[in-house]
């Protein structure tokens, strides 16, 4: 197993390199780079996309603009050249990419164009919010969905199975952002109850609280965002668990175990559980990654949480390339590592699995 893990770890390097190459190439064709963003702010405080959509390039050419930047007609070429040198755009794209990847190998992710802070410091600053959402949402989804799926499998076709299936399908059909807004309106001082705080991960008096007070305050703030992030994961995990158990329960070895007089709990948790949980564990990376990355932007925005999803979105709007590529590198690395952890969990649940012999 050690050789397999080592090969997977080494495979991370070319995979991350390919991700960075594709995204770097795509950014070369996206209008409205960081220099145009600065120019748009200097020219009138507007957004760079207004100039692009409005076709301001022709007007710039009429005024003698030779810089090639939309909206730069009122700025001297020397200033534009200084901006290019400051952002590194005075070098060819290939040289910039090679330099960026060399810096990444040395764990140097550069500094934000517009925040005057290192990318690593930004990621570390925003990480607690995203980890809180991803970790607790995934744990709660598994803690609730696995027992519920097992119970549905044991009572397949009953009223309990029918009603719970209807409820989780309805919950799955509700968009996450709509459910988050509903929670705010009902429980965060919208129109009904003021039970939970409206924004932030902690209270203003966090430093003055005791240890138990800090723990309670943290969960008080994270309750609604976690519920909103978890609601859509229940359906997939519950039905996956139920179908996995139903498939295993119908197999010959289960009937043999029952014929030998084993208790139903022993049959279920001693034999069926290990085999049925393999496919559920296989879905762990997608659930974690989906909650950690996919839904983080909307949830963070609605609940005013300053996490990685919001950071990446703001960086994309501002064309803050060091932050974009830094968070992309970080997200890609996390996703690949979680995939390896999923394989290790396969072996932990069922030691009979041998990835090395399968590859051979």
LUMROTI-963944 format. One record per residue (C-alpha): y, z, x; residue in one letter; residue number from 1. Coordinates in Angstrom, 1 decimal, decimal comma. Layout:
# LUMROTI-963944
       yy       zz       xx   residuo   num
        Y        Z        X         A   NUM
...
This chain:
# LUMROTI-963944
       yy       zz       xx   residuo   num
      0,0      0,0      0,0         X     1
      2,3      0,7      2,9         X     2
      2,1     -2,9      4,1         X     3
      2,9     -4,2      0,6         X     4
      5,9     -1,9      0,3         X     5
      7,1     -3,1      3,7         X     6
      6,8     -6,7      2,7         X     7
      8,7     -6,1     -0,5         X     8
     11,5     -4,3      1,4         X     9
     11,8     -7,2      3,9         X    10
     11,9     -9,6      1,0         X    11
     15,1     -7,8     -0,2         X    12
     17,0     -9,4      2,7         X    13
     16,6    -13,1      1,8         X    14
     16,8    -12,3     -1,9         X    15
     20,2    -10,6     -1,5         X    16
     21,3    -13,4      0,8         X    17
     20,5    -16,0     -1,8         X    18
     22,4    -14,0     -4,5         X    19
     25,5    -13,8     -2,3         X    20
     25,3    -17,5     -1,4         X    21
     25,2    -18,6     -5,0         X    22
     28,0    -16,4     -6,1         X    23
     30,2    -17,2     -3,1         X    24
     29,8    -20,9     -3,8         X    25
     30,6    -20,4     -7,5         X    26
     33,9    -18,5     -6,6         X    27
     35,1    -21,5     -4,6         X    28
     35,3    -23,5     -7,9         X    29
     36,8    -20,8    -10,1         X    30
     40,6    -21,3    -10,6         X    31
     43,0    -18,4    -10,2         X    32
     42,1    -16,8     -6,9         X    33
     43,7    -13,6     -5,5         X    34
     46,7    -15,4     -4,0         X    35
     47,5    -17,0     -7,4         X    36
     47,1    -13,6     -9,0         X    37
     49,8    -12,2     -6,6         X    38
     52,0    -15,2     -7,2         X    39
     51,8    -14,8    -11,0         X    40
     52,8    -11,2    -10,7         X    41
     55,7    -11,9     -8,3         X    42
     57,0    -14,8    -10,4         X    43
     57,2    -12,9    -13,7         X    44
     54,6    -10,2    -14,0         X    45
     52,4    -12,4    -16,2         X    46
     48,7    -13,2    -15,8         X    47
     47,4    -15,9    -13,5         X    48
     45,4    -17,4    -16,3         X    49
     48,6    -18,2    -18,3         X    50
     49,7    -20,5    -15,6         X    51
     46,3    -22,2    -15,4         X    52
     46,1    -22,7    -19,2         X    53
     49,6    -23,8    -19,5         X    54
     49,3    -26,6    -16,9         X    55
     52,1    -25,2    -14,7         X    56
     50,9    -27,2    -11,8         X    57
     52,8    -30,3    -12,7         X    58
     56,1    -28,4    -13,0         X    59
     55,4    -26,9     -9,6         X    60
     55,0    -30,4     -8,1         X    61
     58,3    -31,5     -9,6         X    62
     60,1    -28,7     -7,8         X    63
     58,6    -29,7     -4,5         X    64
     55,7    -27,3     -4,4         X    65
     53,3    -28,3     -1,6         X    66
     51,3    -25,1     -1,4         X    67
     48,7    -26,2     -3,9         X    68
     49,1    -22,9     -5,9         X    69
     50,0    -22,9     -9,5         X    70
     53,3    -21,0    -10,1         X    71
     54,2    -20,9     -6,4         X    72
     57,2    -23,2     -6,7         X    73
     59,7    -20,4     -6,3         X    74
     58,2    -18,9     -3,1         X    75
     58,6    -20,2      0,4         X    76
     55,6    -21,7      2,1         X    77
     55,8    -19,2      5,0         X    78
     55,2    -16,4      2,5         X    79
     52,2    -18,2      1,0         X    80
     50,8    -18,7      4,5         X    81
     51,2    -15,0      5,2         X    82
     49,3    -14,2      2,0         X    83
     46,5    -16,6      3,0         X    84
     46,2    -14,9      6,4         X    85
     46,3    -11,4      4,9         X    86
     43,5    -12,3      2,4         X    87
     41,6    -14,4      5,0         X    88
     42,0    -17,7      3,1         X    89
     43,4    -19,4      6,2         X    90
     39,8    -19,8      7,4         X    91
     37,2    -22,3      6,1         X    92
     34,8    -21,1      3,4         X    93
     31,8    -21,1      5,6         X    94
     33,5    -19,0      8,3         X    95
     34,6    -16,5      5,6         X    96
     31,1    -16,2      4,2         X    97
     29,5    -15,7      7,6         X    98
     32,0    -13,1      8,5         X    99
     31,5    -11,3      5,1         X   100
     27,7    -11,2      5,6         X   101
     28,0    -10,0      9,2         X   102
     30,2     -7,2      7,9         X   103
     27,7     -6,4      5,2         X   104
     24,9     -6,1      7,7         X   105
     27,0     -3,4      9,4         X   106
     27,7     -1,8      6,0         X   107
     31,3     -2,8      6,2         X   108
     32,3     -3,9      2,7         X   109
     36,0     -4,3      3,4         X   110
     38,9     -3,0      1,4         X   111
     40,1     -3,9     -2,1         X   112
     42,9     -6,5     -2,2         X   113
     45,0     -4,6     -4,8         X   114
     43,9     -0,9     -4,6         X   115
     44,4     -0,2     -0,8         X   116
     41,0      1,6     -0,8         X   117
     37,6      0,8      0,8         X   118
     35,0     -0,8     -1,5         X   119
     32,4      1,8     -0,6         X   120
     34,9      4,6     -1,5         X   121
     35,5      2,8     -4,8         X   122
     31,8      2,5     -5,6         X   123
     31,2      6,2     -4,7         X   124
     34,1      7,2     -6,8         X   125
     32,8      5,3     -9,9         X   126
     29,1      5,9     -9,3         X   127
     28,7      9,2    -11,1         X   128
     29,7      7,7    -14,5         X   129
     27,3      4,8    -14,2         X   130
     24,5      7,0    -13,0         X   131
     25,1      9,4    -15,8         X   132
     24,9      6,7    -18,4         X   133
     21,9      4,9    -16,9         X   134
     19,8      7,9    -16,0         X   135
     20,2     10,0    -19,1         X   136
     19,9      7,0    -21,5         X   137
     16,7      5,8    -19,8         X   138
     15,2      9,3    -19,7         X   139
     16,0      9,9    -23,4         X   140
     14,7      6,5    -24,4         X   141
     11,3      7,2    -22,7         X   142
     11,1     10,8    -23,9         X   143
     11,6      9,8    -27,5         X   144
     10,0      6,4    -27,6         X   145
      6,6      7,2    -25,9         X   146
      5,5     10,0    -28,2         X   147
      6,9      8,1    -31,2         X   148
      5,0      5,0    -30,3         X   149
      1,8      7,0    -29,8         X   150
      2,1      8,6    -33,2         X   151
      2,8      5,2    -34,8         X   152
     -0,3      3,8    -33,2         X   153
     -2,4      6,7    -34,4         X   154
     -1,1      6,3    -37,9         X   155
     -0,8      2,5    -38,0         X   156
      0,0      1,2    -41,4         X   157
      0,9      4,6    -42,9         X   158
      4,2      5,4    -44,6         X   159
      5,4      7,1    -41,4         X   160
      4,7      3,9    -39,4         X   161
      6,5      1,7    -42,0         X   162
      9,6      3,9    -42,3         X   163
     10,0      4,5    -38,6         X   164
      9,6      0,8    -37,9         X   165
     12,3      0,0    -40,4         X   166
     14,7      2,6    -38,9         X   167
     14,3      1,5    -35,3         X   168
     14,6     -2,2    -36,2         X   169
     17,9     -1,5    -38,0         X   170
     19,1      0,6    -35,0         X   171
     18,2     -2,3    -32,7         X   172
     20,1     -4,8    -34,9         X   173
     23,3     -2,8    -34,7         X   174
     25,4     -3,9    -31,7         X   175
     25,9     -1,2    -29,1         X   176
     29,7     -1,5    -29,2         X   177
     29,8     -1,2    -33,0         X   178
     27,6      1,9    -32,9         X   179
     29,8      3,4    -30,2         X   180
     32,9      2,9    -32,3         X   181
     31,1      4,4    -35,3         X   182
     30,3      7,5    -33,2         X   183
     34,0      7,8    -32,2         X   184
     35,2      7,5    -35,8         X   185
     32,7     10,1    -37,1         X   186
     32,5     12,7    -34,3         X   187
     35,4     12,2    -31,8         X   188
     38,5     12,7    -34,1         X   189
     38,6      9,2    -35,6         X   190
     38,7      9,9    -39,3         X   191
     36,2     12,8    -39,8         X   192
     35,1     15,3    -37,2         X   193
     36,6     16,4    -33,9         X   194
     33,3     17,6    -32,3         X   195
     33,2     15,6    -29,0         X   196
     35,9     14,6    -26,6         X   197
     37,4     11,1    -26,8         X   198
     37,4     10,1    -23,2         X   199
     36,5     11,1    -19,7         X   200
     33,4     12,6    -18,0         X   201
     34,8     16,1    -17,6         X   202
     37,6     18,3    -19,0         X   203
     41,0     18,8    -17,3         X   204
     40,0     22,4    -16,5         X   205
     36,7     21,5    -14,9         X   206
     37,5     23,3    -11,6         X   207
     38,2     26,6    -13,4         X   208
     34,9     26,6    -15,3         X   209
     31,8     28,5    -14,4         X   210
     28,5     26,8    -13,4         X   211
     27,1     27,0    -16,9         X   212
     30,5     26,0    -18,3         X   213
     30,6     22,9    -16,1         X   214
     27,1     21,9    -17,2         X   215
     27,9     22,4    -20,8         X   216
     31,2     20,5    -20,4         X   217
     29,5     17,6    -18,7         X   218
     26,9     17,2    -21,4         X   219
     29,6     17,6    -24,1         X   220
     31,5     14,6    -22,7         X   221
     28,4     12,4    -22,0         X   222
     26,7     13,0    -25,3         X   223
     28,2     10,1    -27,4         X   224
     28,2      7,5    -24,6         X   225
     24,5      8,2    -23,8         X   226
     23,6      8,0    -27,5         X   227
     25,4      4,7    -27,8         X   228
     23,7      3,3    -24,7         X   229
     20,2      4,5    -25,8         X   230
     20,1      3,3    -29,4         X   231
     19,1     -0,3    -28,7         X   232
     16,3      0,7    -26,2         X   233
     14,4      2,8    -28,7         X   234
     13,0     -0,2    -30,6         X   235
     11,7     -2,1    -27,6         X   236
     10,0      0,9    -26,0         X   237
      8,6      2,4    -29,2         X   238
      7,0     -0,9    -30,4         X   239
      5,8     -1,7    -26,9         X   240
      4,1      1,7    -26,6         X   241
      2,6      1,4    -30,1         X   242
      1,2     -2,1    -29,5         X   243
     -0,1     -1,1    -26,1         X   244
     -2,0      1,9    -27,5         X   245
     -3,3     -0,1    -30,5         X   246
     -4,7     -2,7    -28,0         X   247
     -6,4     -0,1    -25,9         X   248
     -7,8      1,9    -28,9         X   249
     -9,7     -1,1    -30,1         X   250
    -11,5     -1,6    -26,8         X   251
    -15,2     -0,8    -26,2         X   252
    -14,7      2,2    -23,8         X   253
    -12,7      4,1    -26,5         X   254
    -15,5      3,7    -29,0         X   255
    -18,0      4,8    -26,4         X   256
    -16,0      7,9    -25,6         X   257
    -15,7      8,8    -29,3         X   258
    -19,5      8,2    -29,7         X   259
    -20,1     10,7    -27,0         X   260
    -18,3     13,4    -29,0         X   261
    -15,2     13,7    -27,0         X   262
    -12,2     15,2    -28,8         X   263
     -9,6     12,7    -30,0         X   264
     -6,9     14,2    -27,8         X   265
     -9,2     13,8    -24,7         X   266
     -9,9     10,2    -25,7         X   267
     -6,2      9,5    -26,3         X   268
     -4,6     11,2    -23,3         X   269
     -7,6     11,2    -20,9         X   270
     -8,6      7,6    -21,2         X   271
     -6,2      5,5    -23,4         X   272
     -2,9      6,9    -22,1         X   273
     -3,4      5,7    -18,5         X   274
     -4,3      2,2    -19,4         X   275
     -1,8      1,8    -22,2         X   276
      1,2      3,1    -20,2         X   277
      0,9      0,4    -17,5         X   278
      2,8     -2,2    -19,6         X   279
      5,3      0,5    -20,6         X   280
      6,0      1,4    -17,0         X   281
      6,4     -2,3    -16,2         X   282
      9,4     -2,4    -18,6         X   283
     11,1      0,5    -16,8         X   284
     13,2     -1,7    -14,4         X   285
     14,5     -3,8    -17,2         X   286
     15,4     -0,8    -19,4         X   287
     17,1      1,0    -16,5         X   288
     18,9     -2,1    -15,3         X   289
     19,9     -3,1    -18,8         X   290
     21,4      0,3    -19,5         X   291
     22,9      0,8    -16,0         X   292
     24,5     -2,6    -15,8         X   293
     24,4     -4,6    -19,1         X   294
     25,8     -2,1    -21,5         X   295
     27,9     -0,1    -19,1         X   296
     31,1     -2,2    -19,4         X   297
     31,4     -1,9    -23,2         X   298
     30,4      1,7    -23,3         X   299
     32,7      2,7    -20,5         X   300
     35,6      0,8    -22,0         X   301
     35,2      2,3    -25,5         X   302
     34,8      5,9    -24,2         X   303
     37,4      5,5    -21,5         X   304
     34,9      6,1    -18,7         X   305
     35,8      4,8    -15,2         X   306
     32,5      3,5    -14,0         X   307
     31,0      0,6    -12,1         X   308
     30,9     -1,7    -15,1         X   309
     34,6     -1,3    -15,7         X   310
     35,3     -1,6    -12,0         X   311
     33,5     -4,9    -11,7         X   312
     35,2     -6,3    -14,8         X   313
     38,7     -5,4    -13,6         X   314
     37,9     -6,8    -10,2         X   315
     36,8    -10,1    -11,7         X   316
     39,9    -10,4    -13,8         X   317
     42,1     -9,6    -10,8         X   318
     40,0    -11,8     -8,5         X   319
     39,5     -8,9     -6,1         X   320
     36,8    -10,6     -4,1         X   321
     35,8     -7,7     -1,8         X   322
     35,2     -5,5     -4,8         X   323
     33,4     -8,3     -6,7         X   324
     31,0     -9,1     -3,9         X   325
     30,6     -5,5     -2,9         X   326
     29,5     -4,4     -6,4         X   327
     27,4     -7,5     -6,7         X   328
     25,6     -6,6     -3,4         X   329
     25,2     -3,0     -4,6         X   330
     23,9     -4,1     -8,1         X   331
     21,5     -6,6     -6,6         X   332
     20,1     -4,0     -4,1         X   333
     19,6     -1,4     -6,8         X   334
     17,7     -3,9     -9,0         X   335
     15,4     -5,0     -6,2         X   336
     14,7     -1,4     -5,2         X   337
     14,0     -0,4     -8,8         X   338
     11,4     -3,2     -8,9         X   339
      9,6     -1,8     -5,9         X   340
      9,7      1,7     -7,5         X   341
      8,1      0,2    -10,6         X   342
      5,1     -1,1     -8,6         X   343
      4,7      2,3     -7,0         X   344
      4,7      3,9    -10,5         X   345
      1,9      1,4    -11,4         X   346
     -0,2      2,9     -8,6         X   347
      0,7      6,4     -9,5         X   348
     -0,5      6,0    -13,1         X   349
     -3,6      4,0    -12,2         X   350
     -4,8      4,3     -8,6         X   351
     -7,3      1,5     -9,2         X   352
     -4,4     -1,0     -8,8         X   353
     -4,2     -2,4     -5,3         X   354
     -1,4     -4,8     -4,7         X   355
     -2,4     -5,6     -1,2         X   356
     -5,8     -6,9     -2,1         X   357
     -4,3     -9,0     -4,9         X   358
     -1,9    -10,6     -2,5         X   359
     -4,7    -11,3     -0,1         X   360
